[in-house]
Amino acid sequence: MGNIVKQLAVLGSTGSIGQQTLEVVRALPHRFCIVGLAASKNIDLLARQINEFKPRFVYYQSSKLATHLPDAEYEFLSLEDIACHPQVDIVVVATSGKAGLLPTLSAVRAGKKVALANKESLVMAGEIITSEVRRNKAQLLPIDSEHSAIWQCLESEAQDVAQLILTASGGPFRGYSPSQLRKVTVRQALKHPSWQMGKKVTIDSATLMNKGLEVIEAHWLFNMPIDNIKVLIHPQSVVHAMVEFADGSIKAQLSYPDMRLPIQYALTYPERISNPQLPRLNWSDIKGLTFEQPDLDIFPCLKLAIEAGERGRTYPAVLCAADEVAVELFLSERIRFFDIANLVEQALEQHQVTSSPGLEEIMAADAWAREKVIGLASGSSPC
Protein backbone atom coordinates (compact mmCIF):
# COMPACT_ATOMS: atom_id res chain seq x y z
CA MET A 1 0.00 0.00 0.00
CA GLY A 2 3.06 2.28 -0.24
CA ASN A 3 4.87 4.31 2.34
CA ILE A 4 3.02 7.62 2.09
CA VAL A 5 3.53 9.62 5.29
CA LYS A 6 0.15 10.73 6.65
CA GLN A 7 -0.14 14.21 8.16
CA LEU A 8 -1.95 14.05 11.52
CA ALA A 9 -3.60 16.66 13.71
CA VAL A 10 -4.29 15.47 17.25
CA LEU A 11 -6.98 17.47 19.04
CA GLY A 12 -6.78 16.74 22.76
CA SER A 13 -3.14 15.69 22.53
CA THR A 14 -2.50 15.85 26.28
CA GLY A 15 -5.46 13.63 27.21
CA SER A 16 -5.39 9.86 27.52
CA ILE A 17 -6.36 9.10 23.89
CA GLY A 18 -4.16 11.90 22.60
CA GLN A 19 -1.12 10.61 24.44
CA GLN A 20 -1.74 7.05 23.26
CA THR A 21 -2.12 8.31 19.69
CA LEU A 22 1.32 9.88 19.95
CA GLU A 23 2.67 6.56 21.28
CA VAL A 24 1.45 4.90 18.07
CA VAL A 25 3.11 7.65 16.03
CA ARG A 26 6.39 7.13 17.89
CA ALA A 27 6.25 3.41 17.11
CA LEU A 28 5.55 4.06 13.41
CA PRO A 29 7.54 7.23 12.57
CA HIS A 30 7.86 6.23 8.91
CA ARG A 31 4.06 6.31 8.59
CA PHE A 32 2.99 9.51 10.35
CA CYS A 33 3.97 13.14 10.79
CA ILE A 34 2.35 15.34 13.43
CA VAL A 35 1.38 18.68 11.89
CA GLY A 36 -1.12 19.85 14.50
CA LEU A 37 -1.42 19.60 18.27
CA ALA A 38 -4.22 21.00 20.42
CA ALA A 39 -4.63 20.91 24.19
CA SER A 40 -6.65 22.54 26.92
CA LYS A 41 -4.78 23.29 30.13
CA ASN A 42 -1.90 20.80 30.46
CA ILE A 43 0.56 23.27 29.05
CA ASP A 44 3.69 21.56 30.40
CA LEU A 45 2.92 18.34 28.55
CA LEU A 46 1.94 20.29 25.42
CA ALA A 47 5.30 22.07 25.56
CA ARG A 48 7.11 18.72 25.63
CA GLN A 49 4.99 17.46 22.73
CA ILE A 50 5.78 20.58 20.69
CA ASN A 51 9.51 20.12 21.32
CA GLU A 52 9.32 16.50 20.23
CA PHE A 53 7.01 16.61 17.21
CA LYS A 54 7.58 20.16 15.89
CA PRO A 55 3.98 20.72 14.69
CA ARG A 56 3.13 23.47 12.23
CA PHE A 57 -0.13 24.34 14.00
CA VAL A 58 -0.89 24.56 17.72
CA TYR A 59 -3.94 25.39 19.80
CA TYR A 60 -4.15 25.97 23.55
CA GLN A 61 -7.10 27.18 25.54
CA SER A 62 -5.73 30.34 27.14
CA SER A 63 -3.35 32.88 25.61
CA LYS A 64 -1.94 33.41 29.10
CA LEU A 65 -0.28 30.02 28.80
CA ALA A 66 1.75 30.97 25.72
CA THR A 67 4.73 32.13 27.77
CA HIS A 68 5.17 28.57 29.04
CA LEU A 69 5.49 27.12 25.54
CA PRO A 70 8.79 26.66 23.70
CA ASP A 71 9.99 29.29 21.27
CA ALA A 72 9.27 27.10 18.26
CA GLU A 73 8.05 27.92 14.78
CA TYR A 74 4.35 27.14 14.77
CA GLU A 75 1.13 28.94 13.92
CA PHE A 76 -1.61 29.34 16.52
CA LEU A 77 -4.95 28.25 15.02
CA SER A 78 -8.38 27.45 16.42
CA LEU A 79 -9.49 23.83 16.78
CA GLU A 80 -11.82 24.29 13.80
CA ASP A 81 -9.09 25.77 11.60
CA ILE A 82 -6.65 22.97 12.43
CA ALA A 83 -9.35 20.37 11.73
CA CYS A 84 -10.03 21.64 8.20
CA HIS A 85 -6.50 22.73 7.23
CA PRO A 86 -5.43 21.54 3.75
CA GLN A 87 -2.13 20.16 5.11
CA VAL A 88 -3.94 17.76 7.47
CA ASP A 89 -4.78 14.26 6.17
CA ILE A 90 -6.30 12.75 9.33
CA VAL A 91 -7.86 14.58 12.26
CA VAL A 92 -7.81 12.70 15.57
CA VAL A 93 -10.65 14.13 17.67
CA ALA A 94 -9.69 13.11 21.20
CA THR A 95 -11.15 16.08 23.06
CA SER A 96 -13.63 15.45 25.87
CA GLY A 97 -17.26 16.56 25.94
CA LYS A 98 -18.88 19.09 23.63
CA ALA A 99 -15.49 20.62 22.77
CA GLY A 100 -15.19 18.00 20.02
CA LEU A 101 -18.41 18.90 18.20
CA LEU A 102 -17.42 21.96 16.16
CA PRO A 103 -13.95 20.65 15.17
CA THR A 104 -15.55 17.38 14.03
CA LEU A 105 -18.04 19.29 11.90
CA SER A 106 -15.23 21.46 10.50
CA ALA A 107 -13.22 18.38 9.55
CA VAL A 108 -16.05 16.48 7.84
CA ARG A 109 -17.14 19.58 5.94
CA ALA A 110 -13.57 19.73 4.59
CA GLY A 111 -13.86 16.10 3.49
CA LYS A 112 -11.26 14.84 5.98
CA LYS A 113 -10.66 11.45 7.47
CA VAL A 114 -11.73 11.83 11.09
CA ALA A 115 -10.44 9.36 13.68
CA LEU A 116 -13.17 9.94 16.24
CA ALA A 117 -12.78 9.26 19.95
CA ASN A 118 -15.20 11.98 21.05
CA LYS A 119 -18.56 10.32 21.74
CA GLU A 120 -20.45 13.51 22.47
CA SER A 121 -20.14 14.85 18.91
CA LEU A 122 -22.22 12.07 17.39
CA VAL A 123 -24.52 11.77 20.39
CA MET A 124 -25.40 15.47 20.31
CA ALA A 125 -25.50 16.03 16.55
CA GLY A 126 -25.37 12.63 14.87
CA GLU A 127 -27.84 13.48 12.11
CA ILE A 128 -26.02 16.71 11.21
CA ILE A 129 -22.55 15.13 11.24
CA THR A 130 -23.46 12.01 9.28
CA SER A 131 -25.28 14.04 6.61
CA GLU A 132 -22.18 16.27 6.27
CA VAL A 133 -20.00 13.15 6.00
CA ARG A 134 -22.09 11.93 3.07
CA ARG A 135 -22.30 15.36 1.43
CA ASN A 136 -18.55 16.00 1.60
CA LYS A 137 -17.34 12.41 1.11
CA ALA A 138 -15.53 12.49 4.44
CA GLN A 139 -14.75 9.38 6.52
CA LEU A 140 -15.51 8.69 10.17
CA LEU A 141 -12.99 6.20 11.56
CA PRO A 142 -14.10 5.12 15.06
CA ILE A 143 -11.45 4.93 17.78
CA ASP A 144 -13.65 3.60 20.59
CA SER A 145 -12.69 -0.05 21.05
CA GLU A 146 -16.31 -1.18 20.75
CA HIS A 147 -17.06 0.74 17.57
CA SER A 148 -13.73 -0.23 16.08
CA ALA A 149 -14.64 -3.85 16.80
CA ILE A 150 -18.01 -3.52 15.03
CA TRP A 151 -16.31 -1.78 12.11
CA GLN A 152 -13.82 -4.64 11.82
CA CYS A 153 -16.57 -7.27 12.03
CA LEU A 154 -18.55 -5.55 9.27
CA GLU A 155 -15.56 -5.18 6.95
CA SER A 156 -16.25 -6.96 3.62
CA GLU A 157 -19.66 -8.12 4.85
CA ALA A 158 -22.62 -7.64 2.53
CA GLN A 159 -25.13 -9.60 4.65
CA ASP A 160 -28.00 -8.07 6.58
CA VAL A 161 -27.21 -7.32 10.23
CA ALA A 162 -29.70 -8.42 12.90
CA GLN A 163 -28.10 -6.68 15.86
CA LEU A 164 -24.96 -5.09 17.23
CA ILE A 165 -23.72 -6.17 20.66
CA LEU A 166 -21.53 -3.80 22.67
CA THR A 167 -19.64 -5.16 25.65
CA ALA A 168 -18.85 -3.38 28.91
CA SER A 169 -16.51 -4.45 31.68
CA GLY A 170 -19.10 -3.40 34.26
CA GLY A 171 -16.62 -0.96 35.77
CA PRO A 172 -15.41 -1.03 39.37
CA PHE A 173 -18.92 -1.34 40.85
CA ARG A 174 -20.29 -4.40 39.10
CA GLY A 175 -22.21 -6.41 41.69
CA TYR A 176 -22.56 -3.50 44.12
CA SER A 177 -25.81 -3.00 46.01
CA PRO A 178 -27.61 0.39 46.15
CA SER A 179 -26.38 0.89 49.72
CA GLN A 180 -22.79 0.25 48.65
CA LEU A 181 -23.10 2.74 45.78
CA ARG A 182 -24.15 5.42 48.27
CA LYS A 183 -20.70 5.18 49.87
CA VAL A 184 -18.64 5.27 46.67
CA THR A 185 -15.73 7.73 46.66
CA VAL A 186 -14.11 9.57 43.75
CA ARG A 187 -10.96 7.55 44.28
CA GLN A 188 -12.87 4.26 43.99
CA ALA A 189 -14.72 5.41 40.88
CA LEU A 190 -11.47 6.33 39.12
CA LYS A 191 -10.08 2.78 39.46
CA HIS A 192 -11.24 1.11 36.25
CA PRO A 193 -10.53 -2.64 36.20
CA SER A 194 -9.52 -2.90 32.52
CA TRP A 195 -8.73 0.39 30.79
CA GLN A 196 -6.53 3.43 31.29
CA MET A 197 -8.68 6.46 30.44
CA GLY A 198 -9.25 10.09 31.30
CA LYS A 199 -11.27 11.02 34.38
CA LYS A 200 -14.53 11.90 32.59
CA VAL A 201 -14.63 8.65 30.58
CA THR A 202 -13.61 6.62 33.64
CA ILE A 203 -16.52 7.98 35.70
CA ASP A 204 -18.88 7.44 32.76
CA SER A 205 -17.67 3.84 32.62
CA ALA A 206 -18.37 3.43 36.35
CA THR A 207 -21.97 4.65 35.87
CA LEU A 208 -22.32 2.84 32.50
CA MET A 209 -23.28 6.18 30.95
CA ASN A 210 -20.34 5.57 28.65
CA LYS A 211 -22.03 2.48 27.25
CA GLY A 212 -25.28 4.34 26.75
CA LEU A 213 -23.48 7.05 24.78
CA GLU A 214 -21.85 4.29 22.72
CA VAL A 215 -25.28 2.85 21.86
CA ILE A 216 -26.33 6.22 20.42
CA GLU A 217 -22.98 6.61 18.67
CA ALA A 218 -23.29 3.13 17.11
CA HIS A 219 -26.77 4.06 15.88
CA TRP A 220 -25.28 6.88 13.80
CA LEU A 221 -22.02 5.20 12.79
CA PHE A 222 -23.64 2.03 11.49
CA ASN A 223 -27.18 3.22 10.63
CA MET A 224 -28.67 0.72 13.06
CA PRO A 225 -31.94 1.21 15.01
CA ILE A 226 -31.28 1.64 18.72
CA ASP A 227 -33.60 -1.30 19.46
CA ASN A 228 -31.15 -3.50 17.55
CA ILE A 229 -28.13 -2.45 19.63
CA LYS A 230 -27.60 -4.48 22.81
CA VAL A 231 -25.23 -4.19 25.76
CA LEU A 232 -23.65 -7.11 27.61
CA ILE A 233 -21.41 -7.02 30.67
CA HIS A 234 -18.14 -8.81 29.90
CA PRO A 235 -15.72 -8.37 32.83
CA GLN A 236 -12.66 -9.78 31.03
CA SER A 237 -12.73 -6.99 28.37
CA VAL A 238 -11.38 -9.34 25.69
CA VAL A 239 -14.42 -9.40 23.37
CA HIS A 240 -14.95 -5.75 22.43
CA ALA A 241 -18.12 -6.12 20.36
CA MET A 242 -20.11 -8.64 18.32
CA VAL A 243 -22.25 -8.48 15.22
CA GLU A 244 -25.15 -10.88 14.73
CA PHE A 245 -26.21 -11.38 11.12
CA ALA A 246 -29.62 -12.25 9.70
CA ASP A 247 -28.86 -15.98 9.64
CA GLY A 248 -28.00 -16.03 13.35
CA SER A 249 -24.23 -16.29 12.93
CA ILE A 250 -22.13 -13.96 15.10
CA LYS A 251 -18.74 -12.38 14.48
CA ALA A 252 -16.72 -11.04 17.40
CA GLN A 253 -13.54 -8.97 17.59
CA LEU A 254 -11.13 -9.92 20.37
CA SER A 255 -7.88 -8.36 21.52
CA TYR A 256 -5.92 -7.33 24.59
CA PRO A 257 -7.65 -4.29 26.16
CA ASP A 258 -5.29 -1.55 24.97
CA MET A 259 -6.59 1.59 23.27
CA ARG A 260 -3.52 1.86 21.06
CA LEU A 261 -4.82 -1.03 18.94
CA PRO A 262 -8.08 0.63 17.78
CA ILE A 263 -6.22 3.94 17.46
CA GLN A 264 -3.65 2.34 15.17
CA TYR A 265 -6.34 0.55 13.14
CA ALA A 266 -8.11 3.86 12.49
CA LEU A 267 -4.86 5.57 11.47
CA THR A 268 -3.54 2.79 9.21
CA TYR A 269 -6.86 1.57 7.72
CA PRO A 270 -7.22 -0.39 5.45
CA GLU A 271 -3.81 -1.82 6.40
CA ARG A 272 -2.90 -3.80 9.49
CA ILE A 273 0.66 -3.02 10.54
CA SER A 274 2.80 -4.91 13.03
CA ASN A 275 3.64 -2.86 16.11
CA PRO A 276 5.85 -4.70 18.62
CA GLN A 277 4.80 -2.28 21.36
CA LEU A 278 1.21 -3.50 21.31
CA PRO A 279 0.50 -6.32 23.79
CA ARG A 280 -0.90 -9.65 22.57
CA LEU A 281 -3.43 -11.89 24.26
CA ASN A 282 -1.91 -14.80 26.16
CA TRP A 283 -4.59 -17.45 25.83
CA SER A 284 -3.14 -19.56 28.62
CA ASP A 285 -3.89 -16.69 31.01
CA ILE A 286 -7.56 -16.55 30.05
CA LYS A 287 -9.57 -18.87 32.28
CA GLY A 288 -12.95 -17.99 30.84
CA LEU A 289 -15.04 -15.41 29.00
CA THR A 290 -18.30 -14.55 30.73
CA PHE A 291 -21.28 -12.40 29.79
CA GLU A 292 -24.27 -11.09 31.73
CA GLN A 293 -27.11 -8.63 31.35
CA PRO A 294 -26.55 -5.15 32.84
CA ASP A 295 -28.56 -4.32 35.96
CA LEU A 296 -30.43 -1.15 34.99
CA ASP A 297 -31.59 -0.58 38.58
CA ILE A 298 -27.97 -0.37 39.74
CA PHE A 299 -26.83 1.50 36.61
CA PRO A 300 -29.73 3.83 35.69
CA CYS A 301 -27.47 6.02 33.52
CA LEU A 302 -27.42 3.30 30.87
CA LYS A 303 -31.22 3.24 30.77
CA LEU A 304 -31.42 7.05 30.67
CA ALA A 305 -28.99 7.21 27.75
CA ILE A 306 -30.82 4.58 25.71
CA GLU A 307 -34.15 6.33 26.33
CA ALA A 308 -32.66 9.68 25.29
CA GLY A 309 -31.31 8.07 22.13
CA GLU A 310 -34.72 6.61 21.31
CA ARG A 311 -36.41 9.97 21.86
CA GLY A 312 -33.84 11.76 19.72
CA ARG A 313 -34.22 15.44 18.84
CA THR A 314 -32.51 17.55 21.57
CA TYR A 315 -32.69 14.91 24.31
CA PRO A 316 -29.23 13.46 23.54
CA ALA A 317 -27.67 16.94 23.78
CA VAL A 318 -29.28 17.44 27.19
CA LEU A 319 -28.07 13.97 28.23
CA CYS A 320 -24.44 14.79 27.32
CA ALA A 321 -24.40 18.23 28.89
CA ALA A 322 -26.16 17.15 32.10
CA ASP A 323 -23.81 14.21 32.50
CA GLU A 324 -20.71 16.31 31.81
CA VAL A 325 -21.63 18.82 34.52
CA ALA A 326 -22.75 16.14 36.98
CA VAL A 327 -19.47 14.25 36.56
CA GLU A 328 -17.52 17.47 37.18
CA LEU A 329 -19.56 18.03 40.36
CA PHE A 330 -18.84 14.48 41.52
CA LEU A 331 -15.12 14.77 40.79
CA SER A 332 -15.01 17.95 42.86
CA GLU A 333 -16.90 16.06 45.63
CA ARG A 334 -19.89 18.40 45.53
CA ILE A 335 -22.36 15.56 44.88
CA ARG A 336 -22.43 11.81 45.53
CA PHE A 337 -21.95 9.10 42.94
CA PHE A 338 -25.63 8.14 42.62
CA ASP A 339 -26.56 11.84 42.31
CA ILE A 340 -25.09 11.79 38.78
CA ALA A 341 -27.99 9.71 37.49
CA ASN A 342 -30.54 11.69 39.53
CA LEU A 343 -29.41 15.01 38.09
CA VAL A 344 -29.33 13.71 34.53
CA GLU A 345 -32.81 12.23 34.92
CA GLN A 346 -34.24 15.50 36.27
CA ALA A 347 -32.71 17.48 33.42
CA LEU A 348 -34.19 15.10 30.84
CA GLU A 349 -37.61 15.19 32.53
CA GLN A 350 -37.72 18.99 32.65
CA HIS A 351 -36.37 19.58 29.15
CA GLN A 352 -38.70 21.23 26.62
CA VAL A 353 -37.69 19.37 23.51
CA THR A 354 -37.00 20.98 20.14
CA SER A 355 -38.15 19.06 17.08
CA SER A 356 -35.86 18.83 14.01
CA PRO A 357 -33.07 20.77 15.76
CA GLY A 358 -30.26 22.47 13.89
CA LEU A 359 -26.87 23.20 15.40
CA GLU A 360 -28.14 26.37 17.09
CA GLU A 361 -30.94 24.51 18.89
CA ILE A 362 -28.55 21.72 19.93
CA MET A 363 -26.12 24.22 21.45
CA ALA A 364 -29.02 25.99 23.21
CA ALA A 365 -30.19 22.68 24.70
CA ASP A 366 -26.63 22.01 25.84
CA ALA A 367 -26.40 25.42 27.56
CA TRP A 368 -29.81 24.99 29.19
CA ALA A 369 -28.90 21.55 30.58
CA ARG A 370 -25.63 22.80 32.06
CA GLU A 371 -27.36 25.64 33.84
CA LYS A 372 -30.17 23.34 34.95
CA VAL A 373 -27.86 20.77 36.56
CA ILE A 374 -25.84 23.44 38.36
CA GLY A 375 -29.08 24.90 39.67
CA LEU A 376 -30.44 21.52 40.73
CA ALA A 377 -27.20 20.67 42.54
CA SER A 378 -27.20 23.99 44.39
CA GLY A 379 -30.91 23.83 45.17
CA SER A 380 -31.80 26.82 43.03
CA SER A 381 -32.73 25.31 39.68
CA PRO A 382 -33.45 27.78 36.86
CA CYS A 383 -36.53 27.42 34.68
Helices and strands as residue ranges (DSSP letters): E 6-11, H 16-27, E 32-38, H 43-53, E 57-59, G 63-68, E 75-76, H 79-83, E 90-93, G 97-100, H 101-109, E 113-116, H 119-136, E 139-142, H 145-154, E 161-168, G 171-173, H 178-181, H 186-189, H 199-207, H 209-222, G 226-228, E 229-233, E 239-245, E 250-254, H 260-268, G 283-285, H 300-311, H 315-331, H 339-350, H 359-378
